[in-house]
């Protein structure tokens, strides 16, 4: 595995961001991500969420080395896809089959972890790598080692299942969960009232089921850079996110998203997006300013 560089170590070398931070946060054991994102919003920061961990040549999607690669480039989140084997092991994969992302073939749903763990990952060019599919436990370990957070997308498992598994690893403060529907958001919140969620832009319904706005940010959609909507959300002290992936983007696209006020940019090209927002050192310095979750980084 490639060497894992911790964000805290890189931050020591970081230059200060051009904007003076006005709302640093202290360590907390309660709703740490809410505190972090209040700080991000109040300082007009934009952070990166590496879609499928941020694959690149030589780095497979949903791989441990890719999570570390994205951390080194200043991403705050690695978005990962979590599924479960037939014998109950939580692991990372996006597709229903092994064909695209590994050297295996066919569906994996009826296979045990020992069977699935024999397949090697391949990068986006189909190059076979010396790396196998990781477990969620592995990903949480790398999250702690590098300082990056995880943004979990479910593949065939329920919100209550994934919350229970994350709780088992004492990692609720290191994770956000993607809810595609209001009902799914309600399931997450019922499982643990300290969850931090990505929710659809249906705020009246979200509010009606009792989820406080500090427990979520709003997903506006792919390529929906809407400054007016972001301003409306900011007045309600709510953060906004949009996807800048599936297309070839320029640095200007990422800068425009930041100028529109979006707090979370979900991106494929971590290197390009990081450069557009000032580079890894700036992003990591901003993250350190708002790092309410870091109290458990070495647990």
SERO-4910 file (N, C-alpha, C, O; in steps of 0.05 Angstrom, whole numbers):
BEGIN
 pado doro    nc1    nc2    nc3   cac1   cac2   cac3    cc1    cc2    cc3    oc1    oc2    oc3
  Unk    A     17    -24      0      0      0      0     17     25      0     39     25     11
  Unk    A      7     46    -13     23     71    -14     24     83     14      7     77     31
  Unk    A     44     99     19     48    112     45     25    131     51     17    146     33
  Unk    A     14    130     75     -8    147     83      2    171     97     16    168    118
  Unk    A     -3    194     87      6    219     99    -17    231    115    -39    236    104
  Unk    A    -13    237    140    -35    247    156    -40    276    150    -21    292    145
  Unk    A    -66    284    151    -72    312    146    -61    330    167    -53    353    162
  Unk    A    -60    321    192    -49    338    213    -20    344    208    -11    366    214
  Unk    A     -5    324    198     23    329    192     26    348    169     43    366    170
  Unk    A      9    345    149     11    364    126      3    392    134     14    411    124
  Unk    A    -15    394    153    -24    420    161     -2    436    175     -2    461    173
  Unk    A     17    422    187     39    436    199     55    451    178     66    473    183
  Unk    A     56    439    154     71    452    132     54    472    116     64    485     99
  Unk    A     27    473    123      9    488    107     13    518    110     20    528    132
  Unk    A      9    533     88      8    562     90    -20    569     99    -39    553     97
  Unk    A    -24    593    110    -50    601    120    -68    608     96    -58    618     76
  Unk    A    -94    603     98   -112    611     77   -113    641     75   -107    656     94
  Unk    A   -120    651     51   -120    680     46   -140    694     63   -136    717     71
  Unk    A   -163    680     70   -183    692     86   -178    685    115   -172    662    122
  Unk    A   -180    705    133   -176    700    161   -200    685    173   -223    694    170
  Unk    A   -195    663    185   -217    647    197   -229    662    221   -214    674    237
  Unk    A   -255    662    222   -268    677    244   -283    660    264   -292    670    285
  Unk    A   -285    634    258   -301    617    276   -289    590    280   -301    570    273
  Unk    A   -265    589    292   -253    563    298   -270    548    318   -285    560    334
  Unk    A   -268    522    318   -283    506    336   -265    490    355   -242    484    348
  Unk    A   -275    483    378   -261    466    396   -271    437    394   -292    432    383
  Unk    A   -255    419    404   -263    391    403   -288    386    419   -293    399    440
  Unk    A   -305    368    408   -330    362    421   -337    333    416   -330    322    395
  Unk    A   -352    321    434   -361    294    430   -390    293    421   -400    271    416
  Unk    A   -403    316    418   -431    317    410   -434    331    384   -427    355    381
  Unk    A   -445    317    364   -451    329    338   -428    345    327   -430    368    320
  Unk    A   -405    332    326   -380    345    318   -381    355    290   -371    377    284
  Unk    A   -394    341    272   -395    350    244   -413    374    241   -408    391    223
  Unk    A   -434    377    258   -450    401    257   -433    425    264   -435    446    251
  Unk    A   -416    423    284   -398    444    291   -378    450    269   -373    474    263
  Unk    A   -368    429    257   -349    433    235   -361    448    212   -349    467    201
  Unk    A   -386    441    205   -398    454    181   -409    481    187   -411    498    169
  Unk    A   -416    487    212   -421    515    220   -397    532    215   -399    554    204
  Unk    A   -374    522    222   -349    536    218   -343    540    189   -335    561    180
  Unk    A   -347    519    173   -342    520    144   -360    541    131   -351    558    115
  Unk    A   -385    541    139   -404    560    127   -397    589    136   -398    607    120
  Unk    A   -391    593    161   -386    620    172   -361    632    161   -358    656    160
  Unk    A   -342    615    152   -317    625    140   -317    625    110   -296    631     97
  Unk    A   -340    619     98   -342    618     68   -322    599     56   -311    604     34
  Unk    A   -317    577     69   -300    556     58   -316    538     39   -341    535     42
  Unk    A   -303    525     20   -314    503      5   -296    479      9   -271    482      7
  Unk    A   -308    456     14   -292    432     18   -299    411     -3   -319    413    -16
  Unk    A   -281    392     -7   -283    372    -28   -292    345    -16   -282    336      4
  Unk    A   -311    333    -30   -319    305    -25   -311    289    -49   -323    293    -71
  Unk    A   -292    271    -46   -282    255    -68   -301    233    -76   -303    213    -61
  Unk    A   -314    235    -98   -335    217   -107   -322    189   -112   -303    186   -127
  Unk    A   -334    168   -100   -323    141   -101   -294    140    -92   -278    124   -102
  Unk    A   -287    158    -73   -261    161    -61   -242    177    -78   -220    184    -68
  Unk    A   -249    183   -103   -231    200   -120   -212    185   -138   -188    191   -137
  Unk    A   -222    166   -153   -203    149   -170   -188    166   -190   -197    187   -200
  Unk    A   -164    156   -197   -146    168   -216   -129    146   -228   -130    124   -218
  Unk    A   -114    152   -249    -96    131   -259    -78    119   -237    -64    134   -224
  Unk    A    -80     93   -234    -65     80   -213    -79     78   -186    -69     67   -167
  Unk    A   -103     89   -185   -119     89   -160   -147     81   -167   -161     95   -182
  Unk    A   -156     58   -156   -183     48   -161   -204     63   -145   -197     75   -124
  Unk    A   -228     63   -154   -250     74   -138   -255     57   -114   -251     32   -114
  Unk    A   -263     69    -92   -269     55    -67   -246     39    -57   -250     17    -47
  Unk    A   -222     49    -59   -198     35    -50   -185     50    -27   -188     74    -25
  Unk    A   -171     35    -10   -157     48     12   -136     68      3   -134     90     13
  Unk    A   -120     60    -17    -99     78    -27   -111    103    -39    -99    125    -37
  Unk    A   -135    101    -50   -148    124    -63   -159    143    -41   -158    167    -44
  Unk    A   -169    132    -19   -178    149      3   -154    165     13   -156    189     18
  Unk    A   -131    152     16   -107    166     25    -97    187      5    -89    209     12
  Unk    A    -99    179    -21    -91    198    -43   -108    223    -42    -98    245    -45
  Unk    A   -135    220    -37   -152    243    -36   -146    260    -11   -148    284    -11
  Unk    A   -140    246     11   -133    261     36   -108    278     31   -107    301     40
  Unk    A    -88    267     18    -64    282     13    -69    307     -4    -54    326     -2
  Unk    A    -90    307    -20    -96    329    -37   -116    348    -25   -126    366    -39
  Unk    A   -123    344      0   -139    363     14   -169    358     15   -184    375     25
  Unk    A   -178    335      5   -207    329      7   -215    326     36   -201    313     51
  Unk    A   -238    336     43   -248    333     70   -262    306     73   -260    293     94
  Unk    A   -276    298     52   -291    273     52   -281    254     30   -274    263      9
  Unk    A   -281    229     36   -281    208     15   -308    196     14   -317    183     34
  Unk    A   -322    200     -8   -349    187    -11   -344    158    -19   -331    153    -39
  Unk    A   -356    140     -4   -352    111     -9   -379     97    -11   -398    106      1
  Unk    A   -379     75    -25   -403     59    -29   -400     34    -12   -381     19    -16
  Unk    A   -419     29      6   -417      6     24   -439    -14     20   -462     -8     18
  Unk    A   -430    -39     17   -448    -62     13   -442    -83     35   -425    -78     52
  Unk    A   -455   -106     34   -451   -127     53   -450   -154     40   -467   -160     23
  Unk    A   -430   -171     47   -428   -197     35   -449   -216     47   -464   -209     65
  Unk    A   -451   -240     35   -471   -259     44   -466   -268     73   -485   -277     86
  Unk    A   -441   -266     82   -435   -273    110   -432   -249    128   -420   -251    150
  Unk    A   -442   -226    120   -445   -203    138   -422   -184    140   -421   -169    159
  Unk    A   -402   -185    122   -380   -166    123   -386   -141    106   -394   -144     83
  Unk    A   -384   -118    118   -388    -93    105   -363    -86     89   -341    -85    100
  Unk    A   -366    -81     63   -343    -75     46   -350    -54     25   -374    -47     22
  Unk    A   -330    -45     10   -334    -22     -9   -336    -32    -37   -317    -44    -48
  Unk    A   -358    -26    -50   -362    -31    -79   -386    -14    -88   -405    -10    -73
  Unk    A   -385     -5   -113   -407     11   -124   -427     -6   -140   -451     -4   -137
  Unk    A   -416    -23   -157   -433    -38   -176   -445    -63   -164   -437    -73   -143
  Unk    A   -465    -74   -178   -477   -100   -171   -460   -123   -180   -465   -146   -172
  Unk    A   -441   -118   -197   -423   -139   -207   -394   -131   -202   -388   -108   -196
  Unk    A   -376   -150   -205   -348   -146   -201   -333   -137   -226   -310   -128   -224
  Unk    A   -346   -138   -249   -333   -136   -274   -317   -109   -279   -294   -110   -288
  Unk    A   -329    -87   -272   -317    -61   -279   -294    -53   -261   -275    -41   -271
  Unk    A   -295    -60   -235   -276    -49   -216   -256    -69   -205   -239    -62   -190
  Unk    A   -259    -95   -213   -241   -116   -204   -234   -134   -227   -244   -131   -249
  Unk    A   -216   -153   -222   -210   -173   -242   -228   -197   -240   -224   -218   -253
  Unk    A   -250   -195   -225   -270   -216   -223   -293   -211   -243   -293   -190   -257
  Unk    A   -312   -229   -243   -335   -226   -261   -360   -234   -246   -359   -250   -227
  Unk    A   -383   -224   -255   -408   -233   -244   -417   -218   -219   -402   -201   -208
  Unk    A   -440   -225   -209   -451   -213   -185   -437   -223   -160   -427   -246   -160
  Unk    A   -436   -207   -140   -421   -214   -115   -440   -220    -92   -431   -230    -71
  Unk    A   -466   -215    -95   -485   -215    -72   -486   -242    -57   -491   -242    -33
  Unk    A   -482   -264    -71   -484   -290    -58   -456   -301    -49   -454   -324    -41
  Unk    A   -436   -284    -50   -409   -293    -43   -402   -284    -15   -411   -264     -5
  Unk    A   -384   -300     -3   -374   -294     24   -351   -274     21   -340   -270     -1
  Unk    A   -343   -263     44   -320   -245     44   -295   -259     35   -279   -248     20
  Unk    A   -290   -284     43   -266   -298     35   -265   -302      5   -244   -301     -7
  Unk    A   -288   -305     -8   -289   -307    -37   -283   -279    -50   -267   -277    -68
  Unk    A   -297   -259    -41   -294   -232    -53   -266   -221    -49   -256   -206    -66
  Unk    A   -254   -228    -26   -228   -217    -20   -205   -228    -37   -182   -219    -34
  Unk    A   -211   -246    -55   -191   -257    -73   -187   -240    -98   -168   -244   -113
  Unk    A   -205   -221   -103   -204   -206   -128   -188   -181   -125   -189   -167   -104
  Unk    A   -172   -174   -146   -156   -150   -146   -172   -127   -158   -188   -131   -176
  Unk    A   -168   -103   -147   -180    -79   -158   -166    -72   -185   -142    -78   -189
  Unk    A   -180    -58   -202   -169    -46   -226   -175    -16   -226   -195     -8   -215
  Unk    A   -157      0   -238   -162     29   -239   -181     35   -263   -191     17   -276
  Unk    A   -186     61   -267   -205     70   -287   -196     63   -316   -213     64   -334
  Unk    A   -171     56   -319   -161     48   -345   -160     17   -348   -150      7   -368
  Unk    A   -170      3   -328   -170    -26   -329   -144    -39   -320   -141    -63   -324
  Unk    A   -126    -23   -309   -100    -34   -300   -103    -48   -273   -114    -36   -254
  Unk    A    -95    -73   -272    -98    -88   -247    -78    -78   -226    -54    -74   -232
  Unk    A    -87    -74   -202    -71    -62   -180    -66    -84   -159    -80   -103   -157
  Unk    A    -45    -79   -143    -38    -97   -122    -54    -89    -97    -42    -81    -77
  Unk    A    -80    -91    -99    -98    -82    -78   -125    -96    -81   -135   -100   -103
  Unk    A   -137   -104    -59   -162   -118    -60   -184   -100    -49   -179    -79    -38
  Unk    A   -209   -109    -53   -232    -94    -42   -229    -91    -12   -224   -110      2
  Unk    A   -233    -67     -2   -230    -63     27   -256    -66     43   -278    -63     32
  Unk    A   -254    -72     68   -277    -72     86   -282    -43     95   -265    -26     93
  Unk    A   -306    -39    106   -312    -13    118   -294     -8    142   -285     14    147
  Unk    A   -288    -29    157   -270    -26    180   -243    -16    171   -231      1    184
  Unk    A   -233    -27    148   -207    -17    137   -210     13    130   -192     28    136
  Unk    A   -232     20    117   -235     48    109   -237     67    133   -226     89    132
  Unk    A   -250     58    155   -250     75    179   -223     77    191   -216     99    202
  Unk    A   -207     56    190   -179     58    200   -163     78    184   -149     95    196
  Unk    A   -165     78    157   -151     97    141   -161    125    145   -146    144    144
  Unk    A   -187    127    150   -199    153    157   -185    165    181   -178    189    181
  Unk    A   -181    149    202   -168    159    226   -138    165    221   -128    184    231
  Unk    A   -125    148    205    -96    152    200    -91    177    184    -71    190    188
  Unk    A   -109    183    165   -103    206    147   -118    231    155   -110    253    147
  Unk    A   -139    229    172   -154    252    180   -178    258    162   -194    275    168
  Unk    A   -181    243    140   -204    248    122   -230    236    134   -228    217    149
  Unk    A   -253    248    128   -278    238    136   -290    220    115   -281    221     92
  Unk    A   -310    204    122   -323    187    102   -352    195     98   -366    202    117
  Unk    A   -361    195     73   -388    201     65   -399    176     53   -391    167     32
  Unk    A   -418    163     67   -426    136     61   -452    135     44   -472    147     51
  Unk    A   -450    121     21   -472    116      3   -478     86      6   -460     69      4
  Unk    A   -504     79      9   -512     52     14   -517     36    -12   -528     47    -31
  Unk    A   -508     11    -12   -513     -7    -35   -525    -32    -24   -512    -52    -17
  Unk    A   -552    -32    -23   -567    -56    -15   -569    -61     14   -577    -83     22
  Unk    A   -562    -42     31   -565    -45     60   -582    -23     71   -587     -3     57
  Unk    A   -592    -25     95   -610     -6    107   -596     15    123   -573     10    133
  Unk    A   -608     38    127   -596     58    145   -590     48    173   -569     54    184
  Unk    A   -609     32    184   -604     22    211   -580      3    212   -565      3    232
  Unk    A   -576    -13    191   -554    -31    191   -527    -16    190   -509    -23    205
  Unk    A   -525      5    173   -500     18    171   -494     35    196   -471     38    204
  Unk    A   -515     47    207   -511     63    232   -501     44    254   -482     52    269
  Unk    A   -513     21    257   -504      2    278   -475     -6    273   -459     -8    293
  Unk    A   -467    -10    248   -439    -18    243   -420      5    248   -398      0    260
  Unk    A   -427     29    241   -409     52    246   -407     57    276   -386     64    287
  Unk    A   -430     54    291   -429     56    320   -411     36    332   -396     41    351
  Unk    A   -411     12    321   -394    -10    332   -365     -3    331   -349    -12    347
  Unk    A   -358     14    311   -330     23    309   -326     51    321   -305     63    317
  Unk    A   -346     61    336   -343     86    350   -335    109    331   -317    124    336
  Unk    A   -350    110    308   -342    129    287   -364    147    277   -361    158    255
  Unk    A   -385    151    292   -407    168    283   -397    196    277   -406    209    259
  Unk    A   -377    206    293   -367    233    289   -348    235    265   -339    257    259
  Unk    A   -343    213    251   -325    214    228   -340    209    202   -327    207    181
  Unk    A   -366    208    203   -381    198    180   -405    216    175   -419    224    193
  Unk    A   -411    221    149   -437    230    141   -451    209    124   -437    193    111
  Unk    A   -477    209    124   -492    188    110   -510    201     88   -521    222     93
  Unk    A   -511    189     65   -527    200     43   -555    189     44   -559    165     43
  Unk    A   -575    207     47   -603    200     47   -615    211     21   -615    235     16
  Unk    A   -625    193      4   -636    202    -22   -666    210    -19   -676    224    -37
  Unk    A   -679    202      2   -707    208      6   -712    217     34   -695    214     52
  Unk    A   -735    230     38   -742    239     65   -745    215     84   -737    216    107
  Unk    A   -758    193     74   -761    169     90   -734    157     98   -731    148    121
  Unk    A   -715    158     80   -689    147     87   -675    165    108   -663    154    126
  Unk    A   -678    191    106   -668    209    126   -680    203    153   -666    203    173
  Unk    A   -706    198    153   -720    192    179   -709    166    191   -706    164    215
  Unk    A   -703    146    174   -692    121    184   -665    125    197   -659    114    219
  Unk    A   -648    141    184   -622    147    196   -625    161    223   -612    153    243
  Unk    A   -642    181    224   -645    197    249   -657    180    271   -650    183    295
  Unk    A   -675    162    264   -687    144    284   -666    125    295   -668    117    319
  Unk    A   -646    118    279   -625     99    288   -606    113    307   -595    100    325
  Unk    A   -600    139    302   -581    153    320   -586    183    315   -582    193    293
  Unk    A   -593    198    336   -599    226    333   -575    244    329   -577    268    325
  Unk    A   -551    232    330   -526    247    325   -516    243    297   -494    252    290
  Unk    A   -532    230    279   -523    226    252   -521    253    238   -535    272    244
  Unk    A   -502    255    219   -499    278    201   -505    268    173   -493    249    164
  Unk    A   -524    282    159   -535    272    135   -532    291    111   -531    315    114
  Unk    A   -531    279     88   -537    293     63   -566    287     56   -573    263     54
  Unk    A   -583    308     53   -611    303     49   -620    317     23   -607    336     14
  Unk    A   -643    308     11   -653    321    -12   -665    349     -5   -670    354     19
  Unk    A   -668    366    -25   -677    393    -20   -708    393    -17   -723    404    -34
  Unk    A   -717    382      5   -745    380     12   -747    387     42   -755    371     58
  Unk    A   -741    412     48   -736    420     76   -761    420     93   -759    413    117
  Unk    A   -784    426     82   -808    426     98   -814    398    108   -822    394    131
  Unk    A   -810    378     91   -814    350     99   -793    340    118   -799    326    137
  Unk    A   -768    349    114   -747    342    132   -752    353    160   -749    340    180
  Unk    A   -761    378    161   -767    391    186   -791    378    199   -792    375    224
  Unk    A   -811    369    184   -835    358    195   -830    332    209   -845    324    227
  Unk    A   -809    317    201   -803    292    215   -784    296    239   -776    277    252
  Unk    A   -777    321    244   -763    328    268   -733    328    267   -720    328    288
  Unk    A   -721    328    244   -692    328    242   -682    357    243   -690    373    226
  Unk    A   -666    364    263   -656    392    265   -638    398    242   -625    381    231
  Unk    A   -637    424    234   -621    431    210   -591    428    215   -576    427    196
  Unk    A   -583    427    241   -554    423    245   -545    394    240   -522    388    241
  Unk    A   -565    376    235   -558    348    229   -555    342    199   -552    319    192
  Unk    A   -556    362    182   -555    356    154   -544    379    137   -544    402    146
  Unk    A   -536    372    113   -532    392     92   -550    383     69   -558    360     67
  Unk    A   -555    401     50   -574    397     29   -560    391      2   -543    406     -6
  Unk    A   -568    369    -10   -557    361    -36   -575    375    -58   -599    369    -59
  Unk    A   -562    392    -74   -577    406    -95   -578    391   -121   -595    397   -138
  Unk    A   -560    372   -125   -560    356   -149   -534    358   -164   -516    373   -156
  Unk    A   -532    344   -186   -508    344   -203   -508    369   -221   -527    374   -236
  Unk    A   -486    385   -219   -483    409   -235   -504    430   -229   -510    447   -247
  Unk    A   -515    430   -206   -535    450   -198   -521    471   -180   -521    468   -155
  Unk    A   -508    490   -192   -494    511   -178   -513    535   -176   -515    551   -195
  Unk    A   -527    538   -154   -548    557   -151   -542    576   -128   -547    569   -105
  Unk    A   -532    599   -135   -524    618   -114   -548    628    -98   -546    632    -74
  Unk    A   -571    632   -111   -594    642    -97   -604    621    -77   -611    628    -54
  Unk    A   -605    596    -85   -614    575    -67   -595    572    -44   -603    568    -21
  Unk    A   -569    574    -50   -549    572    -28   -553    595     -8   -551    590     16
  Unk    A   -558    619    -18   -562    642      0   -587    637     18   -587    644     42
  Unk    A   -608    626      6   -632    620     22   -626    600     45   -634    603     67
  Unk    A   -610    579     37   -603    559     57   -584    571     78   -587    565    102
  Unk    A   -566    588     70   -548    600     89   -563    617    110   -555    618    133
  Unk    A   -584    631    101   -600    646    120   -613    628    141   -619    637    163
  Unk    A   -617    603    134   -627    584    153   -605    568    168   -611    549    182
  Unk    A   -580    576    164   -557    563    175   -555    534    166   -549    517    183
  Unk    A   -559    530    141   -557    503    129   -537    504    106   -536    523     90
  Unk    A   -520    484    104   -500    482     83   -512    469     58   -531    454     59
  Unk    A   -499    474     35   -508    463     10   -485    448     -4   -462    454      0
  Unk    A   -493    428    -19   -474    411    -34   -485    406    -62   -509    406    -67
  Unk    A   -466    403    -81   -473    396   -109   -451    379   -120   -428    379   -111
  Unk    A   -459    363   -140   -441    345   -153   -428    357   -178   -443    366   -196
  Unk    A   -402    358   -179   -387    366   -203   -372    342   -213   -347    341   -212
  Unk    A   -386    322   -221   -374    297   -232   -390    287   -256   -411    299   -263
  Unk    A   -380    266   -268   -391    255   -293   -385    272   -317   -392    264   -340
  Unk    A   -373    294   -314   -366    311   -336   -337    321   -333   -326    320   -311
  Unk    A   -325    330   -355   -299    342   -353   -301    371   -344   -313    387   -359
  Unk    A   -290    377   -322   -293    404   -311   -266    419   -313   -244    406   -314
  Unk    A   -267    445   -313   -244    462   -312   -240    473   -284   -259    470   -267
  Unk    A   -218    485   -278   -214    497   -252   -235    519   -247   -244    522   -225
  Unk    A   -243    533   -269   -264    554   -266   -290    543   -255   -304    556   -240
  Unk    A   -297    518   -263   -322    506   -253   -322    503   -223   -342    509   -210
  Unk    A   -299    495   -212   -297    491   -183   -297    519   -169   -309    522   -148
  Unk    A   -283    538   -181   -282    564   -169   -309    577   -170   -317    591   -151
  Unk    A   -324    573   -192   -351    584   -194   -370    572   -173   -386    587   -161
  Unk    A   -367    547   -167   -383    534   -147   -377    546   -119   -395    551   -103
  Unk    A   -351    551   -114   -344    564    -89   -355    592    -88   -365    600    -67
  Unk    A   -353    607   -110   -363    634   -110   -393    635   -106   -404    654    -95
  Unk    A   -407    614   -115   -436    613   -111   -443    607    -82   -467    608    -74
  Unk    A   -424    600    -65   -428    595    -37   -431    566    -29   -436    561     -5
  Unk    A   -428    548    -47   -432    519    -40   -410    510    -21   -386    515    -26
  Unk    A   -418    498      1   -399    489     21   -385    462     14   -362    459     20
  Unk    A   -400    444      1   -389    417     -5   -390    412    -35   -412    413    -47
  Unk    A   -367    407    -47   -366    401    -76   -359    372    -79   -337    363    -71
  Unk    A   -378    356    -90   -373    328    -95   -360    326   -122   -372    333   -142
  Unk    A   -336    315   -123   -320    317   -148   -306    290   -154   -302    273   -136
  Unk    A   -299    286   -179   -284    263   -188   -254    269   -188   -238    254   -177
  Unk    A   -247    292   -200   -218    299   -204   -208    314   -180   -209    339   -180
  Unk    A   -198    300   -161   -190    312   -136   -166    332   -140   -165    353   -128
  Unk    A   -147    324   -156   -124    341   -161   -132    367   -173   -123    388   -164
  Unk    A   -148    367   -194   -156    391   -208   -173    409   -189   -169    433   -188
  Unk    A   -192    397   -175   -209    412   -157   -192    425   -134   -197    447   -126
  Unk    A   -173    409   -123   -156    420   -102   -140    443   -112   -138    464    -98
  Unk    A   -129    441   -135   -113    463   -147   -131    488   -150   -122    510   -144
  Unk    A   -155    484   -159   -173    507   -164   -180    522   -139   -184    546   -139
  Unk    A   -181    507   -116   -188    520    -91   -164    528    -74   -167    535    -51
  Unk    A   -141    528    -86   -117    539    -72    -96    518    -65    -75    526    -56
  Unk    A   -102    493    -70    -82    472    -64    -87    458    -37   -102    467    -21
  Unk    A    -74    435    -34    -78    418    -11    -71    432     15    -86    429     35
  Unk    A    -50    448     16    -42    461     41    -64    481     50    -70    481     74
  Unk    A    -76    496     32    -97    514     39   -122    499     49   -133    506     70
  Unk    A   -130    479     35   -153    463     42   -149    449     69   -168    448     86
  Unk    A   -125    439     74   -120    426     99   -119    445    123   -127    439    145
  Unk    A   -108    469    118   -108    490    138   -136    498    146   -142    502    169
  Unk    A   -153    501    126   -181    508    131   -195    485    147   -210    490    165
  Unk    A   -189    461    139   -201    438    153   -192    437    182   -208    432    199
  Unk    A   -167    443    187   -157    443    214   -171    465    231   -176    461    255
  Unk    A   -177    487    219   -192    508    233   -219    498    243   -228    506    264
  Unk    A   -231    481    227   -259    472    233   -261    443    242   -282    431    240
  Unk    A   -239    432    251   -237    403    256   -248    394    282   -234    385    300
  Unk    A   -275    397    286   -287    389    311   -287    358    314   -289    348    337
  Unk    A   -283    344    293   -284    314    295   -257    302    302   -255    278    308
  Unk    A   -235    318    302   -209    307    304   -202    295    332   -182    282    336
  Unk    A   -220    300    352   -215    290    378   -212    259    379   -199    249    397
  Unk    A   -224    245    360   -222    216    361   -205    204    339   -207    181    333
  Unk    A   -187    221    327   -172    212    304   -153    189    310   -147    174    292
  Unk    A   -144    186    335   -125    165    341   -136    143    358   -121    126    368
  Unk    A   -163    142    360   -175    120    376   -170     93    363   -179     73    374
***
